[in-house]
Amino acid sequence: MPLSLITGPTVEPLTIADAIAHLRIDAPEQEPSPATAPLVVLAGAAGLVTPGAHRLAVTFVDSDGGETTPSPRSIVVQVDSSANAQVAVSAIPIGGSRIVARGLYMTQADGDALFLAVTIANNTATTATVNLADADLGAETPSVNTTQDGTLTAAIRDAREWGESITGRQFLQADYCQTQSRFPSCGPIVLPRPPLMSVTAIEYLDTSGTLQTLDPSVYVVTAPAGGACRAGQIDLAYGQVWPDTLPQVDAVRITFRAGYGATASTVPGPIVRAIRLAMGTFYEQRENDVLDKTVTALPSISLAAQRLLRPYWWRPEQREAA
């Protein structure tokens, strides 16, 4: 039964910081944080910056989404308590060739922590204006430099996909569409890539060729949970029958969501450890012209990863035993 990915995971089981720590990558291999502080003064126009003392700093963002820790902080810019203002920023540092954006962070009034005020979506501008109240500032500045070349990002992704391919599971939340020519004459519809989280919809072409959505009252969804759970399935509800469909390929379309969850913390620990080991292998072997993501292609260092993943192996032919 054909299966197509609709929406893939938005995160990975490992962060760049996790990978850097595991591989013991030294700081010189990363983009260095900005070495100089920006210059700040009050702009002439009225604005929204909360009255009080503020300091600003800059980070570099690379093409893979990694971000450095902040630059030294600017001198204090004091916004008068009688009126809000804008802050004019100049001498904003420019990064290296892999830097595609910079983050401009500002403290809240009389505060110490830095929060995102402006994202500069280039590596050329040296001036900017901050015009945000404290309540509208964004995320706090990174505490770890997560910049690294694309091979590290690719190694994490490849390790996850390798683990998913040999276990037959979906580690992080993703949406799929499974198509089939008709509804089964007997037995359940077993959905691949366990754990099943939910069934979004069952659509089918009726005998006139019109796309219909099957009422959820017609079927029952079983979604087993747990690290080594069996696959989810769809059964007919008591007293119901599957509708007739147009006799053609892909007449039935089932969209569903699979995975342990939407965040890395939902993935079982042994799977994360296996991905970490495999990621190290993919990273260290990055100079190979072709890296085949199969069990036998990985060097012996990944034998431990295979053992960690073995309890989670699932294949369609194993569903009855599961």
C-alpha positions as CSV (number, residue, x, y, z in Angstrom):
1,M,0.0,0.0,0.0
2,P,1.6,3.3,-1.1
3,L,2.6,5.6,1.7
4,S,3.5,9.3,1.3
5,L,4.8,11.8,3.8
6,I,2.7,14.9,4.1
7,T,4.4,16.8,6.9
8,G,7.7,15.6,8.4
9,P,9.1,16.3,11.9
10,T,9.8,19.9,12.8
11,V,12.5,18.9,15.3
12,E,15.2,16.2,15.6
13,P,15.8,13.8,18.5
14,L,19.2,15.5,19.0
15,T,19.9,19.2,19.0
16,I,23.0,20.7,17.5
17,A,24.3,21.3,21.0
18,D,23.7,17.6,21.9
19,A,25.7,16.6,18.8
20,I,28.5,19.1,19.6
21,A,28.8,17.7,23.1
22,H,28.8,14.1,22.0
23,L,31.4,14.6,19.3
24,R,33.5,16.9,21.5
25,I,33.6,19.5,18.7
26,D,35.8,22.4,19.8
27,A,34.7,26.0,19.5
28,P,37.2,26.9,16.7
29,E,35.1,24.6,14.4
30,Q,32.1,26.9,15.0
31,E,31.3,30.4,13.9
32,P,32.8,32.6,16.7
33,S,30.4,34.9,18.5
34,P,30.6,38.6,17.6
35,A,33.6,40.1,19.2
36,T,32.4,43.7,19.6
37,A,29.4,45.3,21.1
38,P,27.0,47.4,19.1
39,L,26.7,51.1,19.6
40,V,23.4,52.4,21.0
41,V,21.7,55.8,21.4
42,L,18.2,57.0,21.9
43,A,16.5,57.8,18.6
44,G,14.8,61.2,18.2
45,A,11.3,59.8,17.7
46,A,8.9,58.7,20.4
47,G,8.4,54.9,20.5
48,L,7.6,51.8,22.5
49,V,10.7,50.9,24.4
50,T,9.9,50.6,28.1
51,P,11.4,53.3,30.4
52,G,14.5,52.2,32.2
53,A,18.1,51.1,31.6
54,H,18.7,48.8,28.6
55,R,21.7,47.1,27.1
56,L,21.9,45.3,23.7
57,A,24.0,42.5,22.2
58,V,24.2,40.7,18.8
59,T,24.3,37.0,17.7
60,F,25.2,35.4,14.4
61,V,22.8,33.0,12.7
62,D,24.2,30.5,10.1
63,S,22.5,29.0,7.1
64,D,21.6,25.8,9.0
65,G,19.7,27.8,11.7
66,G,22.5,27.6,14.3
67,E,23.1,30.6,16.4
68,T,26.1,31.9,18.4
69,T,26.2,33.1,21.9
70,P,25.9,36.9,22.2
71,S,28.5,39.6,21.7
72,P,29.7,41.8,24.5
73,R,26.9,44.0,25.7
74,S,26.5,47.6,24.7
75,I,26.7,50.6,27.0
76,V,23.5,51.4,28.9
77,V,20.9,53.3,27.1
78,Q,18.5,55.1,29.5
79,V,14.9,55.6,28.4
80,D,13.3,58.4,30.4
81,S,10.4,57.5,32.7
82,S,8.3,60.3,31.3
83,A,8.1,58.9,27.8
84,N,8.9,55.7,25.9
85,A,11.4,55.9,23.1
86,Q,13.2,54.1,20.2
87,V,16.8,52.9,20.4
88,A,19.1,53.4,17.4
89,V,21.7,50.7,17.0
90,S,24.9,51.0,14.9
91,A,28.2,49.3,14.4
92,I,26.4,46.0,14.3
93,P,29.1,43.3,13.7
94,I,29.1,41.3,10.5
95,G,29.8,37.6,10.5
96,G,31.6,35.1,8.2
97,S,30.6,33.7,4.9
98,R,28.1,31.2,6.4
99,I,26.2,33.8,8.4
100,V,22.8,34.7,6.8
101,A,21.1,36.7,9.7
102,R,21.8,38.3,13.0
103,G,19.8,38.6,16.2
104,L,19.6,41.8,18.1
105,Y,18.9,41.2,21.7
106,M,17.9,43.7,24.4
107,T,17.5,43.6,28.2
108,Q,14.2,44.5,29.7
109,A,14.1,47.7,31.7
110,D,16.7,47.5,34.5
111,G,17.0,43.8,33.8
112,D,20.0,41.6,33.1
113,A,18.7,38.8,30.7
114,L,18.8,39.5,27.0
115,F,15.7,38.9,24.8
116,L,15.3,39.0,21.0
117,A,14.3,42.4,19.8
118,V,15.1,42.4,16.1
119,T,16.1,39.7,13.6
120,I,18.3,41.2,10.9
121,A,17.7,39.0,7.9
122,N,21.1,39.6,6.2
123,N,24.8,39.8,6.9
124,T,25.4,43.3,5.6
125,A,23.4,45.9,7.5
126,T,25.2,47.7,10.3
127,T,22.3,49.8,11.6
128,A,18.9,49.0,13.0
129,T,16.2,50.4,15.2
130,V,14.6,48.8,18.2
131,N,11.0,49.8,18.9
132,L,9.5,47.2,21.2
133,A,8.1,47.2,24.7
134,D,9.5,44.7,27.2
135,A,6.3,42.6,26.9
136,D,6.9,42.2,23.2
137,L,10.5,41.0,23.4
138,G,11.1,37.4,22.1
139,A,13.2,34.5,23.2
140,E,16.1,34.7,25.5
141,T,19.6,34.7,24.0
142,P,21.2,31.3,23.3
143,S,23.5,30.0,26.1
144,V,25.3,27.6,23.7
145,N,26.8,28.3,20.3
146,T,25.0,26.0,18.0
147,T,26.5,27.0,14.7
148,Q,28.1,24.3,12.6
149,D,28.5,23.4,9.0
150,G,25.7,21.5,7.2
151,T,27.3,18.1,7.6
152,L,26.4,18.0,11.3
153,T,22.8,18.9,10.7
154,A,22.7,16.2,7.9
155,A,24.3,13.6,10.2
156,I,21.6,14.1,12.8
157,R,18.9,13.8,10.2
158,D,20.5,10.8,8.5
159,A,20.9,9.0,11.9
160,R,17.2,9.5,12.6
161,E,16.1,8.3,9.2
162,W,18.4,5.3,9.5
163,G,16.9,4.4,12.8
164,E,13.4,4.8,11.5
165,S,14.2,2.7,8.4
166,I,15.5,-0.3,10.4
167,T,12.8,-0.2,13.0
168,G,9.9,0.6,10.8
169,R,8.8,3.2,13.3
170,Q,8.2,6.9,13.3
171,F,10.2,8.6,16.0
172,L,8.9,12.1,15.9
173,Q,5.4,13.4,14.9
174,A,4.7,13.3,11.2
175,D,1.6,13.1,9.0
176,Y,1.2,10.5,6.3
177,C,-1.3,9.4,3.6
178,Q,-1.8,5.8,2.9
179,T,-3.6,4.9,-0.3
180,Q,-5.2,1.6,-1.4
181,S,-7.5,0.4,-4.1
182,R,-10.4,-0.6,-1.9
183,F,-11.5,-1.3,1.6
184,P,-10.6,-4.7,3.0
185,S,-13.1,-7.6,2.5
186,C,-12.3,-8.7,6.0
187,G,-9.9,-7.8,8.8
188,P,-8.5,-4.5,9.9
189,I,-6.5,-1.8,8.1
190,V,-3.1,-1.9,9.7
191,L,-1.3,1.5,9.6
192,P,2.5,1.5,9.2
193,R,5.1,3.6,11.1
194,P,4.0,3.0,14.7
195,P,3.2,4.4,17.1
196,L,-0.1,5.7,15.7
197,M,-1.1,8.9,17.2
198,S,-4.4,9.6,15.4
199,V,-6.3,9.1,12.2
200,T,-7.1,12.4,10.6
201,A,-9.5,11.3,7.9
202,I,-10.6,8.4,5.7
203,E,-11.5,9.5,2.2
204,Y,-12.7,7.5,-0.7
205,L,-14.0,7.8,-4.3
206,D,-17.6,6.5,-4.4
207,T,-18.9,4.5,-7.3
208,S,-19.7,7.8,-9.2
209,G,-16.1,9.0,-8.7
210,T,-17.0,11.6,-6.1
211,L,-14.6,12.1,-3.2
212,Q,-16.3,11.3,0.1
213,T,-15.1,11.5,3.7
214,L,-16.1,8.5,5.8
215,D,-18.0,9.3,9.0
216,P,-15.9,8.4,12.0
217,S,-18.8,6.5,13.5
218,V,-18.3,3.8,10.8
219,Y,-14.9,2.7,12.1
220,V,-12.9,2.3,15.3
221,V,-9.2,3.4,15.7
222,T,-6.8,1.4,17.9
223,A,-3.7,3.4,18.7
224,P,-1.4,1.4,21.0
225,A,1.1,3.4,23.1
226,G,4.5,2.6,24.5
227,G,8.0,2.4,23.2
228,A,7.7,-1.0,21.5
229,C,4.0,-0.9,20.8
230,R,2.4,-2.7,17.9
231,A,1.0,-0.9,14.9
232,G,-2.3,1.0,15.1
233,Q,-5.2,-0.2,13.1
234,I,-8.7,0.7,11.9
235,D,-11.6,-1.7,12.3
236,L,-15.2,-1.5,11.3
237,A,-17.5,-0.5,14.1
238,Y,-20.1,-3.0,15.2
239,G,-22.9,-3.3,12.6
240,Q,-21.1,-1.2,10.0
241,V,-19.9,-2.0,6.5
242,W,-17.3,-0.5,4.3
243,P,-18.8,1.6,1.5
244,D,-18.4,0.6,-2.2
245,T,-15.6,2.4,-4.0
246,L,-14.7,3.3,-7.6
247,P,-12.7,0.3,-9.0
248,Q,-9.4,2.2,-9.5
249,V,-6.0,2.6,-7.9
250,D,-5.8,4.8,-4.8
251,A,-9.6,4.9,-4.4
252,V,-9.1,5.0,-0.6
253,R,-7.0,7.6,1.1
254,I,-6.2,7.4,4.8
255,T,-4.4,10.3,6.4
256,F,-2.9,9.8,9.9
257,R,-0.4,11.1,12.4
258,A,2.4,8.9,13.7
259,G,5.3,9.2,16.2
260,Y,6.0,9.2,19.9
261,G,5.3,12.9,20.1
262,A,6.2,16.4,18.7
263,T,9.3,16.9,20.9
264,A,12.6,15.1,21.4
265,S,11.7,14.4,25.0
266,T,8.9,12.0,23.9
267,V,11.3,9.6,22.1
268,P,12.4,6.6,24.2
269,G,15.8,7.0,25.7
270,P,17.4,3.9,24.0
271,I,16.3,5.2,20.6
272,V,17.9,8.6,21.3
273,R,21.1,6.9,22.4
274,A,21.1,4.8,19.3
275,I,20.6,7.9,17.1
276,R,23.5,9.6,19.0
277,L,25.8,6.7,18.2
278,A,24.8,6.5,14.6
279,M,25.0,10.3,14.2
280,G,28.6,10.1,15.3
281,T,29.3,7.5,12.6
282,F,27.7,9.5,9.9
283,Y,29.6,12.6,10.9
284,E,32.9,10.9,11.1
285,Q,32.3,9.2,7.7
286,R,31.2,12.4,6.0
287,E,34.0,12.4,3.5
288,N,32.7,9.2,1.8
289,D,31.4,9.9,-1.7
290,V,28.3,7.8,-1.0
291,L,27.0,6.8,2.5
292,D,24.5,4.0,2.2
293,K,22.1,4.3,5.1
294,T,21.7,0.5,5.8
295,V,22.6,-1.6,8.7
296,T,25.6,-3.3,7.0
297,A,27.0,-0.1,5.6
298,L,27.7,1.4,9.1
299,P,31.1,0.6,10.7
300,S,31.2,-1.5,13.8
301,I,30.8,1.5,16.1
302,S,27.0,1.3,15.2
303,L,26.6,-2.3,16.5
304,A,25.7,-0.8,19.8
305,A,23.1,1.3,18.1
306,Q,21.6,-1.7,16.4
307,R,21.3,-3.5,19.7
308,L,19.7,-0.5,21.3
309,L,17.1,-0.4,18.5
310,R,16.4,-4.1,18.3
311,P,13.5,-4.2,20.8
312,Y,11.7,-1.5,18.7
313,W,11.9,-3.3,15.4
314,W,8.5,-3.6,13.6
315,R,7.6,-4.9,10.2
316,P,4.2,-5.4,8.6
317,E,4.8,-9.1,8.5
318,Q,5.3,-9.1,12.3
319,R,2.0,-7.4,13.1
320,E,0.2,-10.6,14.0
321,A,2.9,-11.6,16.5
322,A,3.0,-8.0,17.8
